[in-house]
Amino acid sequence: MTRHFETVVVPGGAGYVGAVLVPRLLEEGYRVRVFDLLIYGEDALAAVRHHPRLEIRRGDVRDRAAVKEAMQGADAVMHLACISNDPSVELDPELSKSVNLDSFGPTVREAKEAGVRRFIFASSGSVYGVSDSPQVTEEHALVPVSLYNKYKAACEPLLFAEQSPTFTTVAVRPATICGYSPRQRLDLTVNIRTNHAVNNGRITVVGGVQMRPNLHMQDMVDLYCLLLRVPDEKIAGQIFNAGYQNYSVAETAEVVRKVVCEELPEKGAIEIVTTPSDDIRSYRINSDKIQRVLGFVPRHTIEDGARDLIKAFKSGKLPDSMSDTRYSNIKTMKAVHLK
């Protein structure tokens, strides 16, 4: 494997994706500096906490001096930090704006001034908002319908304004991630339905017709690692959709039920209950560009994501999954009273 960089800073590296990405980066030989508020605790990185090439810094992306210090000596940045998902953002819009948007431009500039050569931004496939188009490519109009989506969309031009021959910028618009992580989230489409099917014997579908793209955790991590290896000219100033299976919420529930019944036949019949929804977000994303330009093709399905979680439930890795607030971003945000 060819590595162009030595030290990677990962703001938000102790979150759902970061907890899987950071060990992978260490495995591939990088020095990794995690910069994170650690509001979900330090257990997410427990398996690699004492790794000689890992540094964990507790810090807030709104603290420019701390960000400046964190960027020193770094070659690349993978920016994952944000208050994630719509309900968590809506809980305190001003707080969310300060974290997800206001801090972003200064963070990019501090990275550039520190000599960072590549900045990878985790945007979101949800910036498309509502679309009936069967082919939502990167050129599709952005119609964000929530503050979370709007802040993500607003960050992209701030990033690309700093693009230069010595500072390569790229944004990824991922689909909804599924699968197991040491910092597990059970408030995402596939994950929440798997949890309820396994531990409640029932899946509740809110709405059902809304289309949502999905991507397995391992494919997300594979992509981030690929973005550190490819030449500048392939990604400089580019936006890439990153999704795999576009399913309706109801279809996802059916897939999860099938997997749970196969893996845990002793559970018996799993009921699917449908309730009304005022959530109008519905979109599918086309990921042809990332395959064409980077040769990236996802290898894991939402069935794999559900099986990963079932394995974790069986091995006792997800205790109290129906009640513990740590599995839900919105419940954790309410508990920590972040200001």
N, C-alpha and C positions, 0 to 999 in steps of 0.2 A: 504493500500500500504506500502510495506517495503522499507525504504530508507536507503541505506548504506552510504550515503554521506550527508554533510550539505551544503558545499559551492562549487558551480560550477563556474569556470571561462569560459567565452565564447568569445574567440577572434573572431572578425567578427560578434558579436551578434546583430549588428544593420543592417544587410543585409537582403536579401530576405527571407531566411529560419530563420535566427535569430529573425526577427521581429515577427514570429509566435511561435518559440520555447521558447524564453525568458518568455513571459507571461504564457506559459504552465508550465515551470519549477517553476515559482513563485506559480502558482496554486497548484502544487504538493508539495509545502512546502520547496523548496530549497532556500538558499541564492544564489543570482546570481550576479556575477561581469562581466559586459560586458566590453571588452577591444577592442576598435574600433577607427579607424581614423575618423569615422562619415562623410565621404566624400559625403554620400547621405543625410546628415542632421540628426537631432535628432527626427524628427516627427515619424519615424518608431516605436519608443517605447513610444510615447506620452501617450498612454492609461495606461501605468504602470510606467511612469517616477518617480512618487512620492511614489512608493511602498516601504514600510519600509525595505524589504529584497532585494531591487535592488540597485546596485551601478554601475554607468556608468562612465568609465574612458576613456577619449580620449587618444589614444596611438597608436604607430606604432610598429608592430611586429618586425621591423628591429632595434628597440631601445632596446638593450638587458637589460639595466638597468631598463627601464620601464616595460619590460616583467617580469623581476625578481621580481619587486615590486608587480606587479599584481598577481603573483602566491602565494604570502605569505598568509598562512592560508587556502589555498584551498585544497579540497579533490579530486576534479575531474576537468578535462578540456575537453571541447567540442570544438575542433579546426575547426572553419569554415572560418577563415580569409584567403583571397586570392584575387588576381585580377582575376575575374571570367569571363570565356568564351574566346574562341579563338581570336576573333577580338581585345578584350581589351588587351590581352597578347601581341599580335603581334604589337600593337601600339607602345610599347616601351619594347622590349625584355629584355634589361638589367635591367630596373626597375622591370619588372615582375619576372625575375629570383631572384632578391634580395628579393622580397616580398614572392613569392610562394615557393622558394626552399632554398635560402641561409639562410633565417631567421628560417627555420623550425627546423633543428637539434638543434640549440641553445635554441629555445623555449621548445622543448621536454626536454632537459637537465635541463633547469631552473625549469621546472615543477617537474621533478624527485628530484632535489636537495631541492626543497621547501617542499617536503613531500607529493606531490600529489600522490594519489594511483591508479587513473585510467585516461587514456588519450585516448579519442575517436577522431579519425581523419576522417574528411570528404574528402576522396579521390574522385574518379570519375569513373563512368562506362565507360567514354570515353577513359580510358587508353587502352582499347582493340583495338581502332583505326578502323581497317578494318577487318571484318571477315565474311565469308559466313556460318560459323558453326551455326546450329540451336540451339546448346546448348553451349553457352559461359559461362562456369563455372569459378570459381575463379582460377582454375589451367590452364586456357587457356593462351597461350602466349600473352604477351603485345606487341602490335605493334602501339604505339602512333604515330599519324601523325601530331601533332601540338605541339607547345611549351607548351601550357597549359596542354595537356595530359602528355607530357614528364616530366614536373615538378611534377605533381601529382604522377606519377609512381615512380619517384626518391625519393620522400618523404617517401614512405612506408618502404623501408629497413632502413632508418634513424630512423624511429619510432621503428621498431622491434628490432633494435640493443640495445635499452634501456630496453627491456622487462626484468622483474625480478619478483621474488615472491612478492615483495612489490610494484611493479609498473606495473599494467596491461595495456597493449596496444592493441588497436583494430582499424582496418581501415574499413570504409564502402565505397563501390563503388556504389553510387546512380545513378539511371537513371535520365533522364531530369525531373526536377520538374515542376509541373503545378499547377495552382490555385491561389487564392487571398492571398495577404500579405499586411500589412500596408506599407511595402517598396516594392511596386509592381515592378516586371520586366515584360515588354511586349516584350522582345527580345528572348523568349524561344518558342519552337515548338508549343505547344498548345496555349499558351498565345497570341503570336503574331497573330496567325490565328483567334483567337476569337476576338481580338481587330479590326482587319481589316474587319472581317465579320460583326460585329456590327456597326462599325463606317464608313466603306467605301463601304459596300455592295459587297465586292470582296475579295477573298483569292488568294494570289499569292503563287504558289508552285514552289520552286526552285529545279529542278531535279524531285524528286518524288519517285524514287525506293529505295532511301537510307533507311535502317531500323534504327529505333531509339527506345530505351526502354523508358518508361514513368513511373512516380510515382507521386501520388497526394501529395500536401504539407502536408495534415493532416497525411498521412501514414508516411512520412518522420519524422515528429515530434514525432509521436507515437514510431517509431523505436529508435530515439535518447533517449527518456525517458526510453524505455525498456532496452537500453544498460547501463543505470545507475542502474538498479535494478537487473540484472542477476548476478549470482555468477561468480567470477573471472575465475574459471576453464573452463567455457563455452566459454569465448571469448578471453582469454589471447593469444596474438600473432596471432590472427585470422584475416582473411579478409572475408568480406561478401558482395556479390552483393545485391543490394536492388532495385528491379524493379518490374513492374507489367505487363503492356501491351506493347508488342513489335509490333509496327506498322510501316509501311512505312510512309514517309512524306506525300505521296498522300493520304493514308488511313486516316491519322490524319486529313487532310483537309476535307475529306468527313464526318468524325464523327463530326467535329466542325460545318460544314454547317448544318447538320441534327439537332444538338442541337439548334443552333441559329434560324433556321426556326421554331422549335417547341416552343421555348421560346418567340420569337419575330416575330410572323407571319406577323405583319404589315410591316416588312422589305422587304417582297416579296422575289423574287428569289435571291440567293447569287451565284455569278459567281465564278468559280475556273479557274484561269489562270496559265498555266504551262510554266515555262521558263527554259533554260538550266542551269546546275550547274557544277562548277569545284570542288565542295566539295565531296571528295571521302569517307568521314567517313560513315561507314555503319556497324552496329553491333546490335545484340540482346543479352540480358543477361539472363542467367538462375539463378533464385533465390531460387532454391530448398534447398540449404544449410541453408539459414537463417530460412526457415520454419522448416527444420528437427532439427536443433540445438537449435533454440530459440523459435520455435512455432510462428514465425511472419508471418502473412498473410495480405497483403494489403486489405483494405476494400473500397477504393474509386477508381473511374475510371476517365479517361480523360473526359468523359461526365460530371462527377461531377465537374471537374476543370473548364470546359467551363461554366457550370451553375453558379459556384461561381463568375466568372468574370462578367457574364451577370448581376447578382444581384448587383455587385459592380458598374457596369456602370449605372444601373437603379437608384441606390441610390446616385449617384453623387460622389462616392468615388474616381473616376479616371478621373478627369477633364483634358481636353486637351490631351487625350491619344494618339492622332496621331502626336502631335508636341512637347510635353514637353520632354526635354532631360532626366529628372529624371527616366523615365521608361526604359532607355537603358543604359547598363553598358558602352558600347564603347563611346556613346555620352557624358556621365558624365565624363569619364576619360579624354576625350579631353577638356572638359570645366574646370576641376579643375587643370590641369597641375601638377599632382602629380610628385614629384621628390624623 
